Amino acid sequence: MRFRVTDAALEQTLRFAGAELVEESPDMEIGSTVGSDAACAVVVILGVRPEGGQRLVRAALRAARSQQTRLRAAAAARRLRALGYPRVTKLLWALDRPFPLSGLPPSEPPTLPVWALVVGRRRAGPTVLEAAAELAGVELEQRPAVRQGVVVSFTGGAVLRVALGPAQRQVEEQHAVLERLGGTMFAPRLLGDGRAGLARWTLEERLPGERPAALTEALREKCVDYLVELFRLESDGDWDIRERAAVVAAAAPGHAAELATLGDRLARNLAAAPRGFAHGDFWSENLLVDGDRLTGAVDWDYGGGGRPPALDLLHLLVNEERRRRHVDIGRALVDYLFAGDPEPDVRNYFARLDIDPALLPDLSVAYWLDYVARQLELYADRAARPYWIEANVDAVLRAASSRISGE
């Protein structure tokens, strides 16, 4: 397929995926404005999410920007029809709703959408997701979700994942982990994989259970049991705290020297700590339960061996604190993880893996660096959002620098 795009980041994504980029007679044109010589044209409308300040002010700003998005989408639809596109579809969405793919059963309307795609097509044809579903031998039954750039669709007893460009890395990473763990440790079995044009797809079994409504004490105990056994699976891997610090430094160059020093100090302090297997994104949204019984864990794209202990457990506990208080994860880290004595769950975990409790401060900072680095790798907009950098890098770094030993 031949593409014409006006966005540099999207151009890089398409080149990574092996697409042909042209200036004239494209099969598809994507941009904030488009011409009329493509078989399919996509107008991209990305509103700016308000961040920081009082919640009421943010809500008012989002309402105003949502209205602007709707007006811009309507104007773009009119322009595409005027350019001769007989089939025009408006897709409005927000982060709190599944992506509104056309052709599937209707879902609840998005709450104050600030993003939109307006698609004009000259002829009918399957989407990449529809093509992947046909190759996988499944039917799309409900609107998919978009998780970290990967389209995830639940299809009866299976889960279809489809990715394009850099997001294919996550599908490949998950594929490798499920080949290692599939059918064990509450991880789903792989059922198939392949390519649909420029996209990569995998099909995995759909595990039983549902997301927990709350992280009860009994469920926390089950999670500790599970993470202890998971950690013992494999000690080999290439996880490197210096490399994670370098990723963060690239997004916060003003702290580059400080982050390099921090990475070196953590590498020394954790050199003797055991290494093991980690899920990589272990928190309640990626857990499946039956009552207080853990039945599965999903989204294994950051899983692997060679990780220091407690990263998964700290991620679980910090995210619960963040959700409970409705704060950024940076604030939860500073107020919860970097303050006070470790919880019984942490002490239990350390005791069962024979880990020195004195390593907790170093492991807490290592977890923070790993988390922020992963966010920056997955979401290109993070580094360009000053509020996010201040809340999750600057503020935490001030606390982290005095948290670890070796000062």
C-alpha positions in Angstrom: 0.0 0.0 0.0 1.2 3.5 -0.9 0.9 6.2 1.7 1.2 10.0 1.8 1.5 11.6 5.2 2.3 15.0 6.7 3.2 14.0 10.2 6.9 13.1 10.8 6.2 10.7 13.6 3.6 8.8 11.5 6.0 8.7 8.6 8.6 7.0 10.8 6.0 4.5 12.0 5.0 3.6 8.4 8.6 3.3 7.3 9.3 1.0 10.2 6.3 -1.1 9.1 7.7 -1.4 5.5 5.1 0.9 3.9 5.8 2.7 0.6 5.7 6.5 1.0 4.8 8.6 -2.0 4.0 12.2 -2.9 1.6 11.4 -5.8 -1.3 9.0 -6.3 -1.3 7.4 -2.8 -3.6 4.5 -1.9 -4.1 6.3 1.5 -3.4 9.8 2.7 -3.3 10.7 6.4 -3.0 14.1 7.9 -4.7 17.1 9.4 -5.6 18.1 5.8 -5.8 15.9 2.7 -6.2 16.2 -1.0 -8.5 14.3 -3.3 -6.2 11.8 -5.2 -6.1 9.0 -2.7 -8.4 6.0 -2.6 -8.8 6.5 1.2 -8.2 9.8 3.1 -7.9 10.1 6.9 -8.2 13.4 8.6 -6.6 13.3 12.1 -7.9 15.6 14.8 -5.9 15.5 18.0 -7.1 17.8 20.8 -4.8 18.7 23.6 -5.7 17.1 26.9 -5.6 19.6 29.8 -3.2 18.7 32.6 -2.4 20.1 36.0 -4.3 22.7 37.9 -7.6 22.2 39.6 -9.8 19.3 38.6 -12.8 21.5 37.9 -10.8 23.8 35.6 -9.4 20.7 33.7 -13.0 19.4 33.3 -14.2 22.8 31.9 -11.2 22.9 29.5 -11.8 19.4 28.3 -15.5 20.1 27.7 -14.6 23.1 25.6 -11.9 21.2 23.6 -14.3 18.3 23.1 -16.8 20.7 21.5 -14.0 22.0 19.3 -13.2 18.4 18.2 -16.8 17.7 17.3 -17.0 20.9 15.2 -13.6 20.2 13.5 -14.7 16.6 12.7 -18.0 17.8 11.2 -16.1 20.3 9.0 -13.6 17.6 7.9 -16.5 15.3 6.9 -18.1 18.0 4.8 -14.7 18.7 3.1 -14.2 15.0 2.3 -17.6 14.8 0.7 -16.9 17.9 -1.3 -13.7 16.3 -2.5 -15.7 13.4 -3.9 -15.5 10.7 -1.2 -18.9 9.0 -1.1 -18.2 7.0 2.1 -17.3 9.2 5.1 -17.1 8.0 8.7 -16.5 10.0 11.8 -14.8 8.3 14.7 -14.6 10.2 18.0 -13.0 8.7 21.0 -11.4 9.3 24.4 -9.0 7.3 26.6 -11.8 6.2 28.8 -13.6 4.3 26.0 -12.8 1.6 23.5 -11.7 2.8 20.0 -14.9 3.3 18.0 -14.3 1.1 15.0 -17.1 1.3 12.5 -19.0 -1.8 11.5 -19.2 -3.3 14.9 -22.0 -3.3 17.5 -22.5 0.2 19.0 -21.0 1.0 22.3 -21.6 3.6 24.9 -20.7 7.1 23.5 -17.3 8.4 24.6 -17.2 10.9 27.4 -16.0 14.3 26.1 -13.9 13.0 23.2 -10.9 15.1 22.3 -9.6 13.0 19.5 -11.2 12.1 16.1 -10.5 10.4 12.8 -12.6 11.3 9.8 -12.3 8.7 7.1 -13.3 9.1 3.4 -13.2 6.0 1.1 -14.0 5.7 -2.5 -14.7 2.0 -2.4 -15.6 -0.6 0.2 -13.0 -3.0 1.6 -11.8 -4.7 4.8 -9.8 -2.9 7.4 -6.5 -4.3 8.6 -8.3 -5.5 11.8 -11.0 -7.3 9.7 -8.4 -8.8 7.5 -6.4 -10.1 10.5 -9.6 -11.5 12.0 -10.3 -13.4 8.8 -6.8 -14.8 8.7 -7.1 -15.8 12.3 -10.5 -17.5 11.7 -12.4 -15.5 14.2 -15.3 -13.0 14.0 -15.2 -9.5 15.5 -18.0 -9.5 18.1 -17.4 -6.2 19.9 -15.5 -3.0 19.6 -11.8 -3.4 20.2 -9.7 -1.6 22.8 -6.5 0.2 21.9 -3.8 -0.7 24.5 -0.4 1.1 24.1 -0.8 1.2 20.3 -2.0 -2.4 20.0 -5.6 -3.1 18.9 -7.1 -5.8 21.1 -10.3 -7.5 20.2 -12.1 -10.1 22.3 -13.7 -12.8 20.1 -15.5 -15.5 22.0 -12.9 -17.8 23.5 -9.9 -15.9 22.0 -8.1 -12.5 22.1 -6.9 -11.0 18.8 -4.0 -8.5 18.9 -3.1 -6.4 15.9 -0.3 -3.9 15.6 1.3 -1.7 13.0 4.7 -0.1 13.0 6.6 0.2 16.3 3.7 -1.3 18.2 4.6 -4.6 16.5 7.4 -4.8 19.0 4.9 -5.3 21.8 3.2 -8.1 19.9 6.5 -9.8 19.2 7.5 -9.4 22.9 4.2 -10.9 24.1 4.5 -13.7 21.5 8.0 -14.6 22.9 6.7 -14.6 26.5 3.6 -16.7 25.7 5.8 -19.2 23.8 7.8 -19.5 27.1 4.9 -19.5 29.5 1.7 -20.2 27.6 -0.6 -22.6 29.5 1.4 -22.2 32.7 1.6 -19.5 35.4 -1.9 -18.3 34.5 -0.6 -17.1 31.1 -2.8 -17.7 28.0 -1.8 -20.2 25.3 -0.9 -18.9 21.8 -3.5 -20.1 19.2 -2.0 -18.5 16.1 -0.1 -15.6 14.6 0.7 -14.0 11.2 0.6 -10.9 9.1 -2.2 -9.0 7.5 -0.6 -6.6 5.0 1.6 -4.3 7.1 0.2 -5.4 10.4 1.3 -8.2 12.7 -1.3 -10.2 14.5 -1.5 -12.9 17.2 -4.4 -14.9 18.6 -4.3 -16.2 22.2 -6.8 -18.0 24.4 -9.2 -16.0 26.5 -8.6 -16.8 30.1 -11.5 -17.2 32.6 -12.3 -14.6 35.2 -12.9 -10.9 35.3 -10.9 -7.9 36.4 -11.0 -7.4 40.2 -13.3 -4.7 41.6 -10.8 -4.1 44.4 -7.5 -5.5 45.6 -8.7 -7.3 48.7 -6.3 -8.6 51.4 -7.0 -12.1 50.3 -6.3 -11.3 46.6 -3.1 -9.5 47.6 -1.9 -12.6 49.4 -2.6 -14.6 46.2 -0.7 -12.1 44.1 2.3 -12.4 46.4 2.2 -16.2 46.1 2.0 -15.9 42.3 4.8 -13.3 42.0 7.2 -15.4 44.2 6.7 -18.4 41.9 6.9 -16.3 38.7 10.2 -14.7 39.9 11.8 -18.1 40.4 11.2 -19.1 36.8 14.2 -17.6 35.0 17.2 -15.5 36.0 18.7 -14.8 32.6 17.9 -11.6 30.8 19.4 -8.3 29.6 17.6 -5.9 31.9 20.0 -3.1 32.8 19.2 -0.2 35.2 21.8 2.0 33.5 20.0 1.6 30.2 16.7 2.4 31.8 18.2 5.6 33.4 19.5 6.6 29.9 16.0 6.3 28.4 14.7 8.7 31.1 17.7 11.0 30.6 16.9 11.4 26.9 13.5 12.8 27.8 14.8 14.9 30.6 18.2 16.2 29.4 18.5 18.7 32.2 18.9 15.7 34.6 21.1 13.6 32.4 24.2 13.7 34.6 22.1 13.1 37.8 20.3 10.2 36.2 23.6 8.6 35.0 25.0 8.8 38.5 21.8 7.3 39.9 21.9 4.5 37.4 25.5 3.7 38.2 24.8 3.7 42.0 21.8 1.5 41.7 23.8 -1.0 39.5 26.4 -1.3 42.2 23.9 -1.5 45.1 21.8 -4.2 43.3 24.6 -6.2 41.8 24.2 -9.0 44.4 20.4 -9.0 44.3 18.8 -12.1 42.7 17.4 -11.9 39.2 14.2 -13.5 38.1 11.1 -13.4 35.8 8.7 -10.5 35.8 5.4 -9.8 34.2 6.3 -6.2 33.6 2.9 -4.6 34.0 1.4 -6.5 36.9 -1.6 -4.5 38.3 -5.3 -5.0 38.8 -6.2 -4.0 35.2 -4.1 -6.9 33.9 -5.4 -9.5 36.4 -8.3 -11.9 36.1 -10.0 -13.3 39.2 -12.9 -15.5 40.4 -13.8 -13.9 43.7 -10.5 -13.7 45.6 -8.9 -16.5 43.4 -6.4 -15.4 40.8 -7.2 -17.1 37.5 -4.9 -15.3 35.0 -2.7 -12.4 34.0 -2.8 -10.8 30.6 -0.7 -8.3 28.6 2.7 -9.9 28.9 4.5 -7.7 26.3 7.0 -6.4 28.9 7.6 -9.7 30.5 11.0 -11.4 30.8 13.8 -12.7 32.9 16.8 -11.1 34.4 14.8 -8.6 36.4 15.6 -7.5 40.0 13.0 -8.6 42.6 9.9 -6.8 43.6 9.3 -4.8 40.4 5.9 -6.5 39.8 4.8 -6.2 43.4 5.8 -2.6 43.7 3.9 -1.9 40.5 0.8 -3.5 41.8 0.9 -1.6 45.1 1.8 1.8 43.7 -1.0 1.6 41.1 -3.6 0.7 43.7 -2.5 3.7 45.7 -2.7 5.9 42.6 -6.2 4.7 41.8 -7.4 5.0 45.4 -6.2 8.7 45.6 -6.7 9.6 42.0 -3.1 11.0 41.7 -0.3 10.6 39.2 1.9 7.6 39.7 4.8 10.0 40.5 2.8 11.4 43.5 1.9 7.9 44.6 5.6 6.9 44.5 6.7 9.9 46.6 3.9 9.7 49.1 3.5 6.0 49.4 6.5 4.0 48.3 9.2 6.4 49.4 7.7 7.0 52.8 7.0 4.7 55.7 7.7 1.1 56.5 7.1 -1.7 54.0 3.8 -3.3 54.1 3.3 -6.9 55.3 3.0 -8.1 51.7 6.4 -6.6 50.8 8.0 -8.2 53.9 6.4 -11.5 53.1 7.7 -11.4 49.5 11.2 -10.5 50.6 11.3 -13.2 53.3 10.2 -15.9 50.9 12.8 -15.0 48.3 15.5 -14.4 51.0 16.0 -10.8 49.9 17.6 -8.3 52.3 14.9 -5.8 53.3 17.6 -3.1 53.3 17.4 -3.3 49.4 13.9 -1.9 49.3 14.8 1.7 48.9 17.1 0.8 46.0 14.5 -1.5 44.4 11.9 1.3 44.8 14.0 3.7 42.8 14.8 1.0 40.2 11.1 0.3 39.8 10.5 4.0 39.2 13.2 4.3 36.5 12.0 1.1 34.8 8.4 2.3 34.8 9.1 5.8 33.5 11.5 4.4 30.8 8.8 2.0 29.6 6.2 4.8 29.4 8.6 6.9 27.4 9.2 4.0 25.0 5.5 3.3 24.5 4.1 6.8 24.3 6.0 9.3 22.1 4.0 12.2 23.6 5.2 11.7 27.2 8.5 13.5 26.6 6.6 16.4 25.0 4.3 17.0 27.9 5.9 19.2 30.5 3.4 18.4 33.2 4.0 14.6 32.8 7.8 15.1 33.0 7.5 17.3 36.1 5.1 15.0 37.9 6.7 11.7 37.0 10.4 12.6 36.5 11.4 15.9 38.2 9.4 15.5 41.4 10.3 11.8 41.9 14.0 12.4 41.1 14.2 14.9 43.9 12.9 12.3 46.3 14.8 9.4 44.8 18.2 11.0 45.0 18.2 10.9 48.7 16.3 7.6 49.0 19.0 5.2 47.9 22.3 4.3 49.8 25.7 5.4 48.7 25.3 9.2 49.1 
